[in-house]
Amino acid sequence: MLSIDNELLEAVGAIAAAAPPTPPVVGDWRTRRATIDAVYGGLAAAVTPDNSVDVVDFTVPSADGHTLALRLYKPTNPPHALVVYLHGGGFIAGSLDGYDHICRHYASEAGVAVVAVDYRLAPEAPFPAAVEDCVAAVRWAIEHAAERVPGARVAVMGDSAGGGLAAATALLCRDRGIGPLAAQILVYPMLDDRTAAADPAVEPFLGWSVADNITGWRAYLGARYGTDDVPASASVTRAESLDDLPATYLEVGQLDLFCAETVAYAERLVHDNVAVHLSVRPGAVHGFDQFAPESGVARSAMADRITFLKNL
């Protein structure tokens, strides 16, 4: 029988208590955005930032002329890699500030430079705005790594919706000849727009529900949602081939709506001869590492990610 990790219980209970007493209806992205941003803002405020990392804000143009805000984090010692980081938020929420402490941590602990991307959110800017912003950030990283981070290899990383965007970005970079990318690091990624039901054994533990998922994908895809007219650049599970994608780190909790689609994606990558590191965390829910960073499962997960980043 599945059960939540004991160390996560208290943190998940506190997050649940902060949520609206009645779950928002499908399609109510405004309430979800407000809740997500409040939760992640509170988590960020509770962390003492690592000020040993140098931080610079700047902008670059996206494909359609949009002015895209980026934030570069550089550790004290010369970094060996430049990681383009894409925040979570279900395509409808999230921000640079909400993930500032996370990017600082990866830069400091793994010794990598990190470029956080303030990609556009849905539904105000539906597909392909977000993924084109992410591709623009990767293109900038590849073109400017030599001047900003000499000798660094470039990778793309993200969690939740950011993990889905990272996967889609890697796919578009492959198809457009942008690269090379050293790796894609996908943490409990939101990969498949067709996920519209949950395993009954897992459903009681879901922090990101089926209704949340439908709302996020519908906001991102607009009229394409629920049709066969969804391209792989939006939902990578629809790609015909995953050949020639970079080495991939995949991680998901067993009590996460995204567990099945993450494992299925890992299997497809293996079939297409892509190097894969897959971790399924027993007893872990969506966002476990952020809700309970001092828990054993979060510490283990972070150690694995840091090791992977160190070895880029």
Sequence and secondary structure as in RCSB ss.txt:
>XXXX:A:sequence
MLSIDNELLEAVGAIAAAAPPTPPVVGDWRTRRATIDAVYGGLAAAVTPDNSVDVVDFTVPSADGHTLALRLYKP
TNPPHALVVYLHGGGFIAGSLDGYDHICRHYASEAGVAVVAVDYRLAPEAPFPAAVEDCVAAVRWAIEHAAERVP
GARVAVMGDSAGGGLAAATALLCRDRGIGPLAAQILVYPMLDDRTAAADPAVEPFLGWSVADNITGWRAYLGARY
GTDDVPASASVTRAESLDDLPATYLEVGQLDLFCAETVAYAERLVHDNVAVHLSVRPGAVHGFDQFAPESGVARS
AMADRITFLKNL
>XXXX:A:secstr
     HHHHHHHHHHHHHS SS   TT HHHHHHHHHHHHHHHHHTS   TTSEEEEEEEE TTS EEEEEEEE 
SS  SEEEEEE  STTT   TGGGHHHHHHHHHHH  EEEEE    TTTS TTHHHHHHHHHHHHHHHHHHHHST
T EEEEEEETHHHHHHHHHHHHHHHHT     EEEEES    TT     TTTGGG SS HHHHHHHHHHHHGGGT
TSS   TTT GGG S  TT  EEEEEEEEESTTHHHHHHHHHHHHHTT  EEEEEEEEEETTHHHH TTSHHHHH
HHHHHHHHHHT 
